[in-house]
Amino acid sequence: MAKMGRPKSDAPKLNTLSVRVTDSELQKLKEYADSHGMTITQLLHTGVDLLLRTPDAEVQNLFP
């Protein structure tokens, strides 16, 4: 009998990252994610990917 369920991922996400945020930061994340049809996890993955694709000089301007 064939296996049921999701197919195995080529890059399984086995690591967990925990971040402490304020109530207002969490609310901002929820509102942004909801208004863009995303989960907070998808939002954070997208943000990290965007930062990694951005030249260092531009990123440094974001954090004076």
PyMOL Python script that loads the backbone (N, CA, C, O; Angstrom):
from pymol import cmd

cmd.read_pdbstr("""\
ATOM      1  N   MET A   1       0.846  -1.184   0.000  1.00  0.00           N
ATOM      2  CA  MET A   1       0.000   0.000   0.000  1.00  0.00           C
ATOM      3  C   MET A   1       0.890   1.245   0.000  1.00  0.00           C
ATOM      4  O   MET A   1       1.901   1.282   0.700  1.00  0.00           O
ATOM      5  N   ALA A   2       0.524   2.247  -0.769  1.00  0.00           N
ATOM      6  CA  ALA A   2       1.304   3.484  -0.886  1.00  0.00           C
ATOM      7  C   ALA A   2       1.185   4.312   0.387  1.00  0.00           C
ATOM      8  O   ALA A   2       0.177   4.268   1.093  1.00  0.00           O
ATOM      9  N   LYS A   3       2.253   5.075   0.660  1.00  0.00           N
ATOM     10  CA  LYS A   3       2.237   5.958   1.826  1.00  0.00           C
ATOM     11  C   LYS A   3       1.279   7.111   1.576  1.00  0.00           C
ATOM     12  O   LYS A   3       1.120   7.568   0.445  1.00  0.00           O
ATOM     13  N   MET A   4       0.656   7.565   2.625  1.00  0.00           N
ATOM     14  CA  MET A   4      -0.283   8.678   2.541  1.00  0.00           C
ATOM     15  C   MET A   4       0.365   9.911   3.167  1.00  0.00           C
ATOM     16  O   MET A   4       1.333   9.799   3.920  1.00  0.00           O
ATOM     17  N   GLY A   5      -0.172  11.080   2.853  1.00  0.00           N
ATOM     18  CA  GLY A   5       0.301  12.308   3.482  1.00  0.00           C
ATOM     19  C   GLY A   5       1.136  13.153   2.542  1.00  0.00           C
ATOM     20  O   GLY A   5       1.235  12.893   1.342  1.00  0.00           O
ATOM     21  N   ARG A   6       1.730  14.170   3.134  1.00  0.00           N
ATOM     22  CA  ARG A   6       2.546  15.101   2.354  1.00  0.00           C
ATOM     23  C   ARG A   6       3.833  14.434   1.883  1.00  0.00           C
ATOM     24  O   ARG A   6       4.396  13.587   2.577  1.00  0.00           O
ATOM     25  N   PRO A   7       4.291  14.824   0.697  1.00  0.00           N
ATOM     26  CA  PRO A   7       5.597  14.318   0.245  1.00  0.00           C
ATOM     27  C   PRO A   7       6.715  14.952   1.064  1.00  0.00           C
ATOM     28  O   PRO A   7       6.572  16.065   1.571  1.00  0.00           O
ATOM     29  N   LYS A   8       7.812  14.244   1.185  1.00  0.00           N
ATOM     30  CA  LYS A   8       8.970  14.752   1.922  1.00  0.00           C
ATOM     31  C   LYS A   8       9.537  15.972   1.215  1.00  0.00           C
ATOM     32  O   LYS A   8       9.566  16.033  -0.014  1.00  0.00           O
ATOM     33  N   SER A   9       9.987  16.938   2.001  1.00  0.00           N
ATOM     34  CA  SER A   9      10.576  18.166   1.463  1.00  0.00           C
ATOM     35  C   SER A   9      12.048  17.945   1.151  1.00  0.00           C
ATOM     36  O   SER A   9      12.722  17.157   1.816  1.00  0.00           O
ATOM     37  N   ASP A  10      12.543  18.648   0.132  1.00  0.00           N
ATOM     38  CA  ASP A  10      13.971  18.599  -0.180  1.00  0.00           C
ATOM     39  C   ASP A  10      14.781  19.343   0.873  1.00  0.00           C
ATOM     40  O   ASP A  10      15.952  19.037   1.096  1.00  0.00           O
ATOM     41  N   ALA A  11      14.155  20.317   1.515  1.00  0.00           N
ATOM     42  CA  ALA A  11      14.830  21.112   2.547  1.00  0.00           C
ATOM     43  C   ALA A  11      13.899  21.237   3.756  1.00  0.00           C
ATOM     44  O   ALA A  11      13.285  22.284   3.961  1.00  0.00           O
ATOM     45  N   PRO A  12      13.793  20.175   4.553  1.00  0.00           N
ATOM     46  CA  PRO A  12      12.876  20.233   5.692  1.00  0.00           C
ATOM     47  C   PRO A  12      13.290  21.309   6.692  1.00  0.00           C
ATOM     48  O   PRO A  12      14.477  21.532   6.930  1.00  0.00           O
ATOM     49  N   LYS A  13      12.304  21.961   7.263  1.00  0.00           N
ATOM     50  CA  LYS A  13      12.569  23.020   8.241  1.00  0.00           C
ATOM     51  C   LYS A  13      12.522  22.387   9.629  1.00  0.00           C
ATOM     52  O   LYS A  13      11.452  22.232  10.218  1.00  0.00           O
ATOM     53  N   LEU A  14      13.686  22.028  10.135  1.00  0.00           N
ATOM     54  CA  LEU A  14      13.784  21.318  11.400  1.00  0.00           C
ATOM     55  C   LEU A  14      14.137  22.224  12.569  1.00  0.00           C
ATOM     56  O   LEU A  14      14.044  21.804  13.723  1.00  0.00           O
ATOM     57  N   ASN A  15      14.536  23.449  12.294  1.00  0.00           N
ATOM     58  CA  ASN A  15      14.988  24.358  13.343  1.00  0.00           C
ATOM     59  C   ASN A  15      13.877  25.322  13.737  1.00  0.00           C
ATOM     60  O   ASN A  15      13.088  25.766  12.903  1.00  0.00           O
ATOM     61  N   THR A  16      13.838  25.633  15.027  1.00  0.00           N
ATOM     62  CA  THR A  16      12.854  26.573  15.555  1.00  0.00           C
ATOM     63  C   THR A  16      13.573  27.814  16.041  1.00  0.00           C
ATOM     64  O   THR A  16      14.630  27.734  16.667  1.00  0.00           O
ATOM     65  N   LEU A  17      12.989  28.959  15.745  1.00  0.00           N
ATOM     66  CA  LEU A  17      13.545  30.241  16.167  1.00  0.00           C
ATOM     67  C   LEU A  17      12.501  30.925  17.032  1.00  0.00           C
ATOM     68  O   LEU A  17      11.337  31.032  16.643  1.00  0.00           O
ATOM     69  N   SER A  18      12.911  31.385  18.192  1.00  0.00           N
ATOM     70  CA  SER A  18      11.992  32.054  19.107  1.00  0.00           C
ATOM     71  C   SER A  18      12.417  33.506  19.256  1.00  0.00           C
ATOM     72  O   SER A  18      13.593  33.801  19.466  1.00  0.00           O
ATOM     73  N   VAL A  19      11.446  34.411  19.146  1.00  0.00           N
ATOM     74  CA  VAL A  19      11.734  35.841  19.238  1.00  0.00           C
ATOM     75  C   VAL A  19      10.733  36.460  20.203  1.00  0.00           C
ATOM     76  O   VAL A  19       9.533  36.193  20.127  1.00  0.00           O
ATOM     77  N   ARG A  20      11.233  37.278  21.102  1.00  0.00           N
ATOM     78  CA  ARG A  20      10.351  37.986  22.027  1.00  0.00           C
ATOM     79  C   ARG A  20      10.006  39.343  21.423  1.00  0.00           C
ATOM     80  O   ARG A  20      10.889  40.081  20.985  1.00  0.00           O
ATOM     81  N   VAL A  21       8.720  39.661  21.403  1.00  0.00           N
ATOM     82  CA  VAL A  21       8.258  40.941  20.869  1.00  0.00           C
ATOM     83  C   VAL A  21       7.267  41.563  21.850  1.00  0.00           C
ATOM     84  O   VAL A  21       6.687  40.873  22.688  1.00  0.00           O
ATOM     85  N   THR A  22       7.085  42.863  21.731  1.00  0.00           N
ATOM     86  CA  THR A  22       6.093  43.552  22.553  1.00  0.00           C
ATOM     87  C   THR A  22       4.702  43.277  21.996  1.00  0.00           C
ATOM     88  O   THR A  22       4.553  42.768  20.885  1.00  0.00           O
ATOM     89  N   ASP A  23       3.690  43.621  22.779  1.00  0.00           N
ATOM     90  CA  ASP A  23       2.310  43.462  22.303  1.00  0.00           C
ATOM     91  C   ASP A  23       2.069  44.279  21.037  1.00  0.00           C
ATOM     92  O   ASP A  23       1.416  43.810  20.105  1.00  0.00           O
ATOM     93  N   SER A  24       2.598  45.500  21.008  1.00  0.00           N
ATOM     94  CA  SER A  24       2.365  46.348  19.829  1.00  0.00           C
ATOM     95  C   SER A  24       3.105  45.810  18.602  1.00  0.00           C
ATOM     96  O   SER A  24       2.587  45.893  17.489  1.00  0.00           O
ATOM     97  N   GLU A  25       4.304  45.261  18.789  1.00  0.00           N
ATOM     98  CA  GLU A  25       5.034  44.669  17.658  1.00  0.00           C
ATOM     99  C   GLU A  25       4.276  43.464  17.110  1.00  0.00           C
ATOM    100  O   GLU A  25       4.166  43.294  15.896  1.00  0.00           O
ATOM    101  N   LEU A  26       3.752  42.630  18.007  1.00  0.00           N
ATOM    102  CA  LEU A  26       2.981  41.464  17.573  1.00  0.00           C
ATOM    103  C   LEU A  26       1.724  41.901  16.828  1.00  0.00           C
ATOM    104  O   LEU A  26       1.368  41.309  15.810  1.00  0.00           O
ATOM    105  N   GLN A  27       1.061  42.921  17.324  1.00  0.00           N
ATOM    106  CA  GLN A  27      -0.145  43.428  16.666  1.00  0.00           C
ATOM    107  C   GLN A  27       0.177  43.939  15.261  1.00  0.00           C
ATOM    108  O   GLN A  27      -0.574  43.685  14.319  1.00  0.00           O
ATOM    109  N   LYS A  28       1.289  44.657  15.122  1.00  0.00           N
ATOM    110  CA  LYS A  28       1.696  45.162  13.805  1.00  0.00           C
ATOM    111  C   LYS A  28       1.973  44.006  12.846  1.00  0.00           C
ATOM    112  O   LYS A  28       1.574  44.051  11.683  1.00  0.00           O
ATOM    113  N   LEU A  29       2.658  42.970  13.336  1.00  0.00           N
ATOM    114  CA  LEU A  29       2.946  41.804  12.496  1.00  0.00           C
ATOM    115  C   LEU A  29       1.651  41.118  12.065  1.00  0.00           C
ATOM    116  O   LEU A  29       1.491  40.769  10.896  1.00  0.00           O
ATOM    117  N   LYS A  30       0.730  40.926  13.006  1.00  0.00           N
ATOM    118  CA  LYS A  30      -0.549  40.283  12.685  1.00  0.00           C
ATOM    119  C   LYS A  30      -1.334  41.090  11.654  1.00  0.00           C
ATOM    120  O   LYS A  30      -1.857  40.533  10.689  1.00  0.00           O
ATOM    121  N   GLU A  31      -1.412  42.398  11.861  1.00  0.00           N
ATOM    122  CA  GLU A  31      -2.168  43.248  10.936  1.00  0.00           C
ATOM    123  C   GLU A  31      -1.559  43.227   9.539  1.00  0.00           C
ATOM    124  O   GLU A  31      -2.280  43.132   8.546  1.00  0.00           O
ATOM    125  N   TYR A  32      -0.235  43.314   9.462  1.00  0.00           N
ATOM    126  CA  TYR A  32       0.424  43.308   8.158  1.00  0.00           C
ATOM    127  C   TYR A  32       0.207  41.959   7.472  1.00  0.00           C
ATOM    128  O   TYR A  32      -0.141  41.902   6.292  1.00  0.00           O
ATOM    129  N   ALA A  33       0.414  40.883   8.220  1.00  0.00           N
ATOM    130  CA  ALA A  33       0.247  39.548   7.647  1.00  0.00           C
ATOM    131  C   ALA A  33      -1.190  39.344   7.166  1.00  0.00           C
ATOM    132  O   ALA A  33      -1.408  38.852   6.059  1.00  0.00           O
ATOM    133  N   ASP A  34      -2.164  39.715   7.985  1.00  0.00           N
ATOM    134  CA  ASP A  34      -3.573  39.556   7.602  1.00  0.00           C
ATOM    135  C   ASP A  34      -3.916  40.362   6.356  1.00  0.00           C
ATOM    136  O   ASP A  34      -4.600  39.868   5.460  1.00  0.00           O
ATOM    137  N   SER A  35      -3.444  41.599   6.302  1.00  0.00           N
ATOM    138  CA  SER A  35      -3.791  42.457   5.164  1.00  0.00           C
ATOM    139  C   SER A  35      -3.115  42.012   3.869  1.00  0.00           C
ATOM    140  O   SER A  35      -3.533  42.413   2.783  1.00  0.00           O
ATOM    141  N   HIS A  36      -2.077  41.188   3.979  1.00  0.00           N
ATOM    142  CA  HIS A  36      -1.382  40.697   2.791  1.00  0.00           C
ATOM    143  C   HIS A  36      -1.611  39.199   2.561  1.00  0.00           C
ATOM    144  O   HIS A  36      -0.936  38.587   1.734  1.00  0.00           O
ATOM    145  N   GLY A  37      -2.558  38.615   3.290  1.00  0.00           N
ATOM    146  CA  GLY A  37      -2.907  37.207   3.089  1.00  0.00           C
ATOM    147  C   GLY A  37      -1.778  36.253   3.418  1.00  0.00           C
ATOM    148  O   GLY A  37      -1.589  35.246   2.735  1.00  0.00           O
ATOM    149  N   MET A  38      -1.026  36.565   4.464  1.00  0.00           N
ATOM    150  CA  MET A  38       0.126  35.748   4.851  1.00  0.00           C
ATOM    151  C   MET A  38      -0.006  35.338   6.315  1.00  0.00           C
ATOM    152  O   MET A  38      -0.789  35.915   7.069  1.00  0.00           O
ATOM    153  N   THR A  39       0.773  34.336   6.697  1.00  0.00           N
ATOM    154  CA  THR A  39       0.933  34.036   8.111  1.00  0.00           C
ATOM    155  C   THR A  39       2.124  34.840   8.613  1.00  0.00           C
ATOM    156  O   THR A  39       2.905  35.364   7.818  1.00  0.00           O
ATOM    157  N   ILE A  40       2.262  34.936   9.923  1.00  0.00           N
ATOM    158  CA  ILE A  40       3.420  35.642  10.475  1.00  0.00           C
ATOM    159  C   ILE A  40       4.703  34.916  10.068  1.00  0.00           C
ATOM    160  O   ILE A  40       5.716  35.559   9.793  1.00  0.00           O
ATOM    161  N   THR A  41       4.667  33.598  10.030  1.00  0.00           N
ATOM    162  CA  THR A  41       5.842  32.832   9.608  1.00  0.00           C
ATOM    163  C   THR A  41       6.224  33.172   8.175  1.00  0.00           C
ATOM    164  O   THR A  41       7.399  33.399   7.888  1.00  0.00           O
ATOM    165  N   GLN A  42       5.251  33.211   7.274  1.00  0.00           N
ATOM    166  CA  GLN A  42       5.533  33.572   5.882  1.00  0.00           C
ATOM    167  C   GLN A  42       6.078  34.987   5.795  1.00  0.00           C
ATOM    168  O   GLN A  42       6.992  35.259   5.017  1.00  0.00           O
ATOM    169  N   LEU A  43       5.522  35.881   6.588  1.00  0.00           N
ATOM    170  CA  LEU A  43       5.981  37.268   6.617  1.00  0.00           C
ATOM    171  C   LEU A  43       7.441  37.345   7.046  1.00  0.00           C
ATOM    172  O   LEU A  43       8.232  38.054   6.425  1.00  0.00           O
ATOM    173  N   LEU A  44       7.802  36.628   8.094  1.00  0.00           N
ATOM    174  CA  LEU A  44       9.183  36.655   8.579  1.00  0.00           C
ATOM    175  C   LEU A  44      10.144  35.996   7.591  1.00  0.00           C
ATOM    176  O   LEU A  44      11.250  36.495   7.380  1.00  0.00           O
ATOM    177  N   HIS A  45       9.735  34.882   6.985  1.00  0.00           N
ATOM    178  CA  HIS A  45      10.586  34.243   5.965  1.00  0.00           C
ATOM    179  C   HIS A  45      10.827  35.200   4.801  1.00  0.00           C
ATOM    180  O   HIS A  45      11.950  35.317   4.312  1.00  0.00           O
ATOM    181  N   THR A  46       9.770  35.885   4.360  1.00  0.00           N
ATOM    182  CA  THR A  46       9.888  36.837   3.259  1.00  0.00           C
ATOM    183  C   THR A  46      10.807  37.986   3.639  1.00  0.00           C
ATOM    184  O   THR A  46      11.634  38.415   2.834  1.00  0.00           O
ATOM    185  N   GLY A  47      10.667  38.488   4.862  1.00  0.00           N
ATOM    186  CA  GLY A  47      11.518  39.582   5.330  1.00  0.00           C
ATOM    187  C   GLY A  47      12.981  39.199   5.378  1.00  0.00           C
ATOM    188  O   GLY A  47      13.844  39.980   4.978  1.00  0.00           O
ATOM    189  N   VAL A  48      13.269  38.002   5.865  1.00  0.00           N
ATOM    190  CA  VAL A  48      14.658  37.534   5.915  1.00  0.00           C
ATOM    191  C   VAL A  48      15.205  37.382   4.504  1.00  0.00           C
ATOM    192  O   VAL A  48      16.324  37.811   4.222  1.00  0.00           O
ATOM    193  N   ASP A  49      14.421  36.773   3.610  1.00  0.00           N
ATOM    194  CA  ASP A  49      14.863  36.617   2.217  1.00  0.00           C
ATOM    195  C   ASP A  49      15.149  37.972   1.576  1.00  0.00           C
ATOM    196  O   ASP A  49      16.142  38.131   0.865  1.00  0.00           O
ATOM    197  N   LEU A  50      14.281  38.943   1.828  1.00  0.00           N
ATOM    198  CA  LEU A  50      14.465  40.285   1.275  1.00  0.00           C
ATOM    199  C   LEU A  50      15.747  40.924   1.805  1.00  0.00           C
ATOM    200  O   LEU A  50      16.510  41.509   1.037  1.00  0.00           O
ATOM    201  N   LEU A  51      15.986  40.816   3.097  1.00  0.00           N
ATOM    202  CA  LEU A  51      17.219  41.368   3.675  1.00  0.00           C
ATOM    203  C   LEU A  51      18.462  40.707   3.084  1.00  0.00           C
ATOM    204  O   LEU A  51      19.457  41.379   2.815  1.00  0.00           O
ATOM    205  N   LEU A  52      18.406  39.400   2.884  1.00  0.00           N
ATOM    206  CA  LEU A  52      19.567  38.682   2.353  1.00  0.00           C
ATOM    207  C   LEU A  52      19.837  39.020   0.888  1.00  0.00           C
ATOM    208  O   LEU A  52      20.967  38.882   0.422  1.00  0.00           O
ATOM    209  N   ARG A  53      18.805  39.465   0.154  1.00  0.00           N
ATOM    210  CA  ARG A  53      18.983  39.845  -1.257  1.00  0.00           C
ATOM    211  C   ARG A  53      19.359  41.310  -1.422  1.00  0.00           C
ATOM    212  O   ARG A  53      19.720  41.733  -2.520  1.00  0.00           O
ATOM    213  N   THR A  54      19.280  42.089  -0.351  1.00  0.00           N
ATOM    214  CA  THR A  54      19.543  43.522  -0.405  1.00  0.00           C
ATOM    215  C   THR A  54      21.025  43.793  -0.170  1.00  0.00           C
ATOM    216  O   THR A  54      21.612  43.216   0.746  1.00  0.00           O
ATOM    217  N   PRO A  55      21.645  44.656  -0.975  1.00  0.00           N
ATOM    218  CA  PRO A  55      23.063  44.979  -0.768  1.00  0.00           C
ATOM    219  C   PRO A  55      23.307  45.517   0.646  1.00  0.00           C
ATOM    220  O   PRO A  55      22.467  46.221   1.207  1.00  0.00           O
ATOM    221  N   ASP A  56      24.465  45.177   1.208  1.00  0.00           N
ATOM    222  CA  ASP A  56      24.798  45.563   2.582  1.00  0.00           C
ATOM    223  C   ASP A  56      24.673  47.058   2.826  1.00  0.00           C
ATOM    224  O   ASP A  56      24.198  47.474   3.883  1.00  0.00           O
ATOM    225  N   ALA A  57      25.090  47.868   1.870  1.00  0.00           N
ATOM    226  CA  ALA A  57      25.045  49.323   2.050  1.00  0.00           C
ATOM    227  C   ALA A  57      23.609  49.799   2.269  1.00  0.00           C
ATOM    228  O   ALA A  57      23.365  50.684   3.089  1.00  0.00           O
ATOM    229  N   GLU A  58      22.669  49.217   1.543  1.00  0.00           N
ATOM    230  CA  GLU A  58      21.267  49.606   1.703  1.00  0.00           C
ATOM    231  C   GLU A  58      20.713  49.140   3.039  1.00  0.00           C
ATOM    232  O   GLU A  58      19.930  49.851   3.670  1.00  0.00           O
ATOM    233  N   VAL A  59      21.112  47.957   3.472  1.00  0.00           N
ATOM    234  CA  VAL A  59      20.645  47.428   4.753  1.00  0.00           C
ATOM    235  C   VAL A  59      21.172  48.283   5.893  1.00  0.00           C
ATOM    236  O   VAL A  59      20.449  48.546   6.854  1.00  0.00           O
ATOM    237  N   GLN A  60      22.419  48.719   5.800  1.00  0.00           N
ATOM    238  CA  GLN A  60      23.000  49.556   6.852  1.00  0.00           C
ATOM    239  C   GLN A  60      22.237  50.865   6.992  1.00  0.00           C
ATOM    240  O   GLN A  60      22.159  51.414   8.091  1.00  0.00           O
ATOM    241  N   ASN A  61      21.674  51.375   5.905  1.00  0.00           N
ATOM    242  CA  ASN A  61      20.877  52.602   5.963  1.00  0.00           C
ATOM    243  C   ASN A  61      19.561  52.393   6.709  1.00  0.00           C
ATOM    244  O   ASN A  61      18.978  53.350   7.220  1.00  0.00           O
ATOM    245  N   LEU A  62      19.092  51.148   6.775  1.00  0.00           N
ATOM    246  CA  LEU A  62      17.850  50.855   7.485  1.00  0.00           C
ATOM    247  C   LEU A  62      18.034  50.897   8.995  1.00  0.00           C
ATOM    248  O   LEU A  62      17.086  51.145   9.739  1.00  0.00           O
ATOM    249  N   PHE A  63      19.266  50.652   9.443  1.00  0.00           N
ATOM    250  CA  PHE A  63      19.562  50.571  10.873  1.00  0.00           C
ATOM    251  C   PHE A  63      20.652  51.569  11.238  1.00  0.00           C
ATOM    252  O   PHE A  63      21.821  51.203  11.354  1.00  0.00           O
ATOM    253  N   PRO A  64      20.269  52.835  11.418  1.00  0.00           N
ATOM    254  CA  PRO A  64      21.283  53.874  11.692  1.00  0.00           C
ATOM    255  C   PRO A  64      21.975  53.686  13.040  1.00  0.00           C
ATOM    256  O   PRO A  64      22.844  54.478  13.404  1.00  0.00           O
TER     257      PRO A  64
END
""", "prot")
cmd.dss("prot")
cmd.show_as("cartoon", "prot")
cmd.util.cbc("prot")
cmd.orient("prot")
